[in-house]
Amino acid sequence: MFIDLPEKRYYKIGEVAQAFNVNTSLIRFWENEFVVLKPKKNKKGNRLFTPEDLKNLQLIYFLVKEKGFTLEGAKNKLKEGSDKIVSNHKIILRLEEIKNELIQIKNQL
């Protein structure tokens, strides 16, 4: 899944949820389920996601929503640090970026 967010140091949970087209409650749920998600919290308790958190969220989204893994299966894959899944995910993300660039070029013609 290609997410279109500007380069920032921190992202609010609403921005992240909108980029992934999911509810904020799902992001909070995944935060509780997956140990790799540890967003910082400000004094008010608002979650602030780093670009590294976004990469982990993309991987979780890929495993759960696109590949159809159960939460336990996705947790196991993340714990194993399966290089094959991570490399496949990176390839898919790059192909999606290329596709979006080509669509933009087509629209400009």
PyMOL commands that set and color helices and strands:
alter all, ss='L'
color gray80, all
select helices_A, chain A and resi 13-20+24-33+51-66+71-80+83-108
alter helices_A, ss='H'
color red, helices_A
select strands_A, chain A and resi 11-12+40-41+47-49
alter strands_A, ss='S'
color yellow, strands_A
deselect
rebuild
show_as cartoon
